[in-house]
Amino acid sequence: MKISLRWLCDHLVAQWTDIDVNKLVADFNIKTAEIEKVLHYKLDITDFTLGKVTESTAESVLIDLPEWKKSVTLSVRTNVVVGQWYLIRKNKDAYSWVSYTDMQSEHQKLLGAFAIAEVDVVSGAWRDQIETEDYIFEVDNKSITHRPDMWGHRGFAREVAALLNVAMIKESDLLAQIPISSVKNPITCAIQAPACMGFSAVYIENLKYTSVLKMSTRLIRIDSKHHDFTVDATNYVMFDLGHPMHAFDADKIKNHMLTVRMASQDEELVLLDETVLMLTNRDIVIADGKKALSLAGIKGGKDSGITVDTKNVLVEAACFDAATVRLSSMRHKIRTDGSARFEKSLDPHNAARAIGRYVQLLADYAVPYSGLSSMVELGKKSEPVVLEINQRYIEDRLGVQLPEGFVEQTLKRLDFGVVVQKNEQEIFYIITVPTFRATKDVAIKEDIVEEVGRFFGYTAIPMELPHCTQKLGGLTWFDRVLRLKEFLAQQACMHEVQNYAFFDNDFIAKIQWTIANPVLLKNPLSEQRTMMVMSLIPHLLQNVATNMANNDSLAFFEWARQWKNKNSTIIEEQVFAGIWYERKKELDFYACKEHMIGLFEVLDCVVEWQPLQEPTQWSSMHQVAQLVHNGKVIGKAGKVSKLLLHHLGGGDAFVFELDGDFIKQYVAAQHVLKPLAKYQATSLDVTVIVPVAVTVAQLTALIAGADKRIFDVCLQDTFVKDEWNDRKSITMRFFVRDETKTMDKQEIEDVYQNAIAKLQPLTIQ
């Protein structure tokens, strides 16, 4: 995108010759966006003149040059119009048509015709309208994608004013004040598509077909094509305020009606360049009472285009949904200056401003017309965003202390509304974000920090790492659950499943699962899904039943919710459950228990295995336990009843069901690091034959209490025989150490005997 310095100064209380261009570019690159290139525009028009076409043949074109009082013959060119004025260049004794390249533009084509009064040509007054020196800034478009307000000279000038600390010319001085009324407009306008957020229009009667050279040549300098004033002014306003416009020949609008609507599928539209489009119902168009007149936000149609014969004009400016315009542009492979701006999310308030600017240009350049209607303004305007922020918040994130008043001054220079409130400790700012910045750019407090920071200067911020206080803290519940899942998947070789939140009634009946006080759905999804899940075990059994035909060994786990009906109150609970299954062999209870112990080690939670107090539908009679932490039951684990498995076809299974809400809320005790023991420890094993009802926890407690020098006890091995109906053999290992000295053989033997003495009451002789 190209920006003209002289054009910028139409919005600044400053002369373009007083601006240090190099300093401006350096500051702009650091604080706002990237200026890729600067062109010092200097044009010598001494050898230029305006010529009037008097005759055009297939071989040549005869041109009258009244300023130089001669006629010349030039080569044939397309679209030449007899009676129109064209810029001609003299090179020694040769004459040629002036091209965009001669005007230092990048376009590779000849300039079009100009509608100029002959008296201005003869007197040479036309030369005073052309600015022959300027600076053109080429801005990197990607660096301002988030700044729709900067896609025009006024938005660019606002940044320059803030950088140079100069005043902006008031917007009201640049806009004509037009009464607003849709009733007094000869063309009835309406919005019938949600993708149009705002629409403004004005009807101009008997607008003279003319050209304004200053406007046309400014457009040429920034690589835009020129036409007559009616069209040039719409493009000029777009590059001036950043908001696209379009001019319709009002006499070509059927039924005096203009409507913004979605196109009909396969509706045909002929564009200004005679491209024929087949529209879709996802394209937004501006249409009259019969057909589409333009592809909204992208390009106008030929049927309502401005020509030499146009007398009455309807000028419109609207605001269209960014995504709709962008998708239409991509769909039809047409990208214009207008579509490039609409897809950035423009300010709906700018539509009315654009109309006011257009009408002001009529007055500024004294373009004749006989009548002007009131302005149509449709659509709901957006409300400005209001943010509250304090000085400390900004300084903490920038890592600097800001000068007093800097925040207020900076934001006001950028047209933000700022109200300052102070108390003894803090300075607060209530900031009203202007709508031209709120559509895409500034929405949260951090955006305000960025605005202040870039004007303070990123290079002025010390290159230091931010200071922060680290606090010790445990894992979040999400991290804990993730680690539990990783353990089961990697160490226990289990697969995670995700089942429905509803029981399968057929499967529940198959396994003869009893459900008391079910949680029933008022509007069930199907006849088989009428109850909410009250336990995850049936689903896990169903997972086994589904996969057991092709697998002899299966293992699944699930993190999900269950619902229970307690006294007509529905209670939702988080549950963590799993199952190991073997179809052709017995599962080792203690191997499964070892996985469970590892699971709780991951959680860093000490759990005691106690006899089950209340029977469950799934458990066997003896090989089942309730899991207790600090006196609270947090789950159950054990073998599945053979009768229940019989309904599935047999096999052996071990399941666990844990309180998920406990896992989410559990906070592990903080570990305190201690120096390594100074003296060596000794490990001792003791094997006892005890009744089946005796638990490892009981044996552990007895051994640990046998001597204060015993600091750790663990299960080493278990053994049973078929003929042992009521007893089992358990080997326990315990570790002994004296913190004050190295223990001798006798002392170790004494500890061992103390442990045996403690275990004696539980053993079977």
Number of C-alpha atoms within 10 A of each C-alpha: 17 22 24 19 21 18 20 22 21 18 23 20 13 17 12 17 11 7 13 10 15 10 11 13 20 12 18 18 15 15 19 18 19 20 20 13 12 16 13 10 16 13 14 10 15 9 11 17 22 28 28 24 23 15 15 18 9 8 10 13 18 19 24 19 21 18 16 13 8 10 15 15 16 18 14 15 14 6 8 16 16 14 15 17 25 24 19 21 20 15 9 7 5 9 16 15 19 20 18 20 16 18 20 16 18 14 16 10 13 16 21 20 22 23 19 20 13 16 12 14 20 16 11 15 12 19 18 11 13 17 18 14 13 19 18 20 21 17 19 15 17 10 13 17 18 16 22 25 29 24 27 23 25 24 21 20 24 22 18 23 22 19 18 15 12 14 16 20 18 11 12 11 11 18 18 19 16 17 11 17 14 20 13 14 20 16 23 15 23 18 17 12 15 14 19 24 19 24 25 27 30 29 25 21 17 15 20 19 20 17 23 22 21 16 22 23 20 20 21 20 23 19 18 21 18 23 22 23 25 25 19 20 27 23 27 26 22 24 25 26 21 27 31 29 25 24 23 25 19 24 15 17 20 15 12 15 16 23 20 24 21 23 23 17 12 11 14 16 23 18 19 16 10 11 10 13 14 13 22 16 13 15 22 29 27 22 23 22 12 11 18 28 26 26 24 28 32 23 21 23 23 19 19 23 20 23 14 10 9 19 17 21 23 22 24 24 26 30 26 26 19 19 14 18 27 20 14 22 21 10 13 12 8 12 15 12 19 21 21 20 25 27 20 22 23 28 26 25 21 23 24 26 21 28 28 22 24 25 21 18 19 17 11 10 13 10 17 14 15 10 11 17 21 19 24 25 22 20 17 11 12 14 11 15 16 16 16 14 17 16 16 17 14 21 15 13 13 19 18 15 12 16 8 9 9 13 22 17 15 20 20 14 18 19 16 17 16 21 12 13 11 10 7 5 6 11 13 17 19 15 22 18 24 18 22 22 22 23 22 17 17 21 15 14 16 14 12 19 19 16 17 21 24 14 20 19 12 14 11 11 13 10 9 7 7 9 8 6 5 6 6 6 8 12 13 13 17 11 12 19 19 11 16 20 21 17 17 21 16 11 12 19 14 19 16 16 14 12 16 11 17 21 20 21 14 12 17 16 10 12 17 12 14 10 12 9 12 17 22 14 12 8 8 13 10 8 10 14 19 19 20 20 24 23 19 23 20 18 22 23 23 17 17 24 15 12 12 18 9 8 12 14 18 19 22 23 24 21 18 19 18 17 19 19 15 11 7 9 9 12 12 12 15 16 20 21 22 24 26 24 25 19 19 11 11 11 18 13 14 13 10 21 16 12 15 17 16 17 20 13 13 15 18 15 17 13 21 19 20 17 16 19 8 6 11 13 13 21 23 17 14 13 16 25 20 22 22 16 13 10 9 12 18 18 21 22 24 25 25 25 20 17 13 19 19 12 12 18 10 14 19 20 27 25 24 25 22 20 16 21 15 16 20 15 10 16 17 12 9 10 6 5 6 6 5 6 11 12 13 12 16 13 13 14 14 15 15 19 18 21 16 14 11 15 14 18 15 14 22 18 13 17 26 19 14 18 16 11 16 21 15 14 21 16 15 13 12 15 10 14 9 5 7 11 10 10 18 19 18 19 17 19 17 21 16 22 21 19 13 9 10 13 17 8 8 9 12 18 13 12 19 20 13 16 21 18 13 17 20 13 9 14 16 12 7
